[in-house]
Amino acid sequence: MNIFVCISHVPDSTTKVRVGPSGKEIDEEGVTFILNPYDEYAVEAALQMKEKQGGEVTAVCVGNDAVKETIRKALAMGVDKGLLIKAERSRDSFGIAHAIADTLRDRSPDVIFCGKQSIDYDSSQVAGMLGELLGFPSVSAIVGLEVDGDGNITLERDIEGGQEISKTKLPAVLSTDKGLNEPRYPKLQGIMAAKRKPIEETEAAPYENRVQVMEMRLPPAKDAGKIVGEGVDAVPELVKLLHEEAKVI
């Protein structure tokens, strides 16, 4: 099987983020970047499918040379090779999906895995757009996956109050959610092997963003807490403040 997994190069969630001088992007100085956590489930799903069905797994990422570090992390987990779609400018979700679709269209993918969202912009749009652009069925946020020898796939999704079961055929675009699997940790042997695995580079076609970031700012600092008293005698004052100041009741 020809298996692709789309990955994102995102700031570590423990990194203290600062807004850059332009006010429209983060200041990357001192920021640690990681493989997007939801994409780890996608990588694991791709590797498990290869182990059961055979084939090759390619990790795909859109960005500049800096994202090679993240591609190497996927290679260390067991992915066979990397594919860097070079785009120096930051792209919106449609621009990323468009670049991936243009690159993979002639590579005959049997399945394309994505994480359900990236933890930086949280748009959850790329997988659905990618399916539409390629003409593939797309199922989002899967937590269960079974494939038979004829390319029929059964998928499970968590929904409000229960589970949803979907069935479709390959090729397809599948986005993964927490609970689908337990991503493997790279071993030393895998980390060393990743340094020798190939990363192909291709240029993304020019693209003008349809969505523009107008302003980026940190959330306001929280107000100091207030103690209104102790015991039942404090309840009337607490209710008054919740109604008049906090406006939650």
C-alpha positions in Angstrom: 0.0 0.0 0.0 1.1 3.5 -0.7 0.5 5.3 2.6 0.9 9.0 3.3 0.7 10.8 6.6 0.5 14.6 6.8 2.3 16.1 9.8 2.6 19.6 11.2 5.6 21.5 12.8 4.1 23.2 15.8 5.3 25.0 19.0 5.6 22.8 22.1 2.5 23.4 24.2 4.8 24.0 27.2 6.7 26.8 25.4 6.0 30.4 26.6 4.7 32.0 23.4 5.3 35.7 22.6 3.7 37.7 19.9 6.2 38.8 17.2 7.0 42.5 16.2 4.4 42.4 13.4 1.6 41.5 15.8 0.4 38.9 13.3 2.7 35.9 14.2 4.5 34.5 17.1 8.1 35.3 18.0 9.9 32.0 17.2 13.1 32.9 19.1 13.7 30.4 21.8 10.6 28.4 20.8 10.8 24.6 20.8 8.9 23.0 17.9 7.5 19.4 18.0 5.6 16.9 15.9 1.9 17.9 16.3 0.5 15.5 19.0 -2.6 14.6 17.0 -0.3 13.7 14.1 1.4 11.1 16.3 -1.8 9.1 16.2 -1.8 9.5 12.4 1.8 8.2 12.2 1.0 5.3 14.4 -2.1 4.4 12.4 -0.1 4.6 9.1 2.7 2.3 10.6 0.1 -0.2 11.9 -1.6 -0.3 8.5 1.8 -1.0 6.8 2.5 -3.8 9.3 -0.8 -5.5 8.4 -1.2 -4.6 4.7 2.4 -4.1 3.6 3.6 -1.1 1.6 5.5 2.1 2.3 4.8 5.1 4.6 5.8 8.6 3.6 5.5 11.6 6.0 4.5 14.8 4.3 5.0 18.3 5.7 4.5 21.8 4.2 7.0 24.5 5.2 10.6 25.6 5.1 13.8 23.8 5.9 13.1 24.0 9.6 10.4 21.4 9.4 12.9 18.7 8.4 13.5 18.3 12.1 9.9 17.3 12.6 9.9 15.0 9.6 13.0 13.3 11.1 10.9 12.6 14.3 8.3 10.7 12.2 11.1 8.9 10.4 12.5 7.8 13.8 9.1 6.3 14.7 9.4 4.0 11.7 8.2 6.0 8.7 10.1 5.0 5.5 10.7 8.4 3.9 9.9 12.1 4.1 8.4 14.6 1.6 9.0 18.3 2.2 6.7 20.6 0.2 8.7 23.8 0.4 6.7 27.0 1.0 8.6 29.8 2.6 5.4 31.9 3.4 2.9 30.8 6.1 -0.2 29.4 4.4 -3.8 29.2 5.5 -5.6 25.8 5.8 -6.8 25.8 2.2 -3.3 26.7 0.9 -1.8 23.8 2.9 -4.4 21.3 1.6 -4.0 22.6 -1.9 -0.2 22.1 -1.8 -0.5 18.6 -0.5 -3.2 17.7 -3.0 -1.2 19.0 -5.9 1.9 17.0 -4.8 0.1 13.7 -4.0 -2.4 13.6 -6.9 0.0 11.8 -9.2 1.6 9.6 -6.6 -1.4 7.2 -6.3 -2.0 7.3 -2.6 -4.1 4.4 -1.2 -4.7 6.3 2.1 -3.8 9.6 3.6 -3.7 10.1 7.3 -3.8 13.4 9.1 -4.2 14.4 12.8 -7.7 15.9 13.4 -6.2 19.3 14.1 -2.9 21.1 14.8 -2.4 22.5 18.3 -1.3 25.9 17.0 -4.3 27.1 14.8 -6.8 24.3 15.7 -8.7 24.8 12.5 -9.5 21.1 11.9 -9.9 21.9 8.1 -7.0 20.4 6.2 -8.1 16.7 6.1 -11.6 17.5 4.8 -10.3 20.0 2.2 -7.7 17.5 1.1 -10.4 14.8 0.6 -12.5 17.2 -1.5 -9.6 18.4 -3.6 -8.5 14.8 -4.4 -12.0 13.4 -4.8 -11.5 10.9 -1.9 -14.0 10.1 0.8 -12.9 11.8 4.1 -13.8 10.7 7.6 -12.7 12.9 10.5 -11.6 12.3 14.1 -11.6 8.5 14.0 -11.0 6.4 17.1 -11.3 3.0 15.5 -10.1 1.6 12.2 -10.4 -1.8 10.4 -9.3 -2.5 6.8 -10.0 -5.7 4.9 -8.1 -7.2 2.0 -10.4 -5.6 -0.6 -9.8 -2.0 0.6 -13.1 -1.7 2.6 -12.6 0.2 5.8 -14.8 0.5 8.9 -14.3 3.5 11.0 -15.5 4.5 14.5 -16.0 8.1 15.7 -16.9 9.4 19.1 -20.1 11.5 19.0 -22.2 13.1 21.7 -23.7 10.3 23.7 -22.3 7.4 21.7 -20.2 6.1 18.8 -20.7 6.5 15.1 -19.7 3.7 12.7 -18.8 4.6 9.0 -17.9 2.4 6.1 -16.1 3.4 2.9 -13.4 2.2 0.5 -9.9 3.2 -0.2 -8.4 5.5 -1.3 -9.5 7.8 1.5 -8.4 10.7 3.7 -8.7 9.9 7.5 -8.0 12.2 10.4 -7.1 10.7 13.7 -8.2 11.5 17.2 -6.9 10.6 20.7 -7.9 7.1 21.6 -7.3 5.5 18.2 -4.0 4.0 19.3 -0.9 4.5 21.5 1.9 6.1 19.5 5.2 4.3 19.7 8.2 6.0 21.2 11.2 6.3 18.8 14.0 3.9 19.9 17.7 4.7 19.6 18.0 2.4 16.6 15.1 4.3 14.9 16.6 7.7 15.8 19.9 6.7 14.2 18.2 5.2 11.1 16.2 8.4 10.7 19.4 10.3 9.9 19.9 8.1 6.8 16.4 8.0 5.5 15.6 10.2 2.5 13.6 13.4 2.6 12.4 14.4 -0.9 11.9 18.1 -1.6 9.5 19.7 -4.0 8.3 23.3 -4.5 4.7 24.3 -3.7 3.0 26.2 -6.4 2.5 30.0 -5.7 -0.6 30.7 -3.6 -2.3 33.7 -2.1 -3.9 33.2 1.3 -7.7 33.5 1.4 -7.6 34.0 5.2 -5.5 36.8 6.7 -4.4 37.1 10.3 -5.3 40.6 11.3 -4.0 40.6 14.8 -2.5 38.3 17.3 -2.5 39.1 21.1 -2.1 37.3 24.4 -5.1 36.8 26.6 -5.6 39.5 29.3 -4.2 38.7 32.7 -6.7 37.3 35.1 -8.0 39.6 37.9 -6.9 38.8 41.4 -9.3 36.6 43.4 -11.6 38.0 46.0 -12.6 36.5 49.4 -16.0 37.7 50.5 -16.2 35.9 53.8 -16.7 32.5 55.4 -19.7 30.3 56.1 -23.3 30.8 55.2 -23.2 34.5 56.0 -21.0 35.1 53.0 -23.5 33.5 50.5 -25.7 36.7 49.9 -22.6 38.8 49.0 -21.2 36.0 46.9 -24.4 35.7 44.9 -24.5 39.5 44.5 -21.0 39.6 43.1 -21.6 36.7 40.8 -24.6 38.5 39.4 -23.4 42.1 39.2 -19.6 41.7 38.6 -18.9 38.3 37.1 -22.3 38.3 35.4 -22.5 34.5 35.4 -25.9 34.2 37.1 
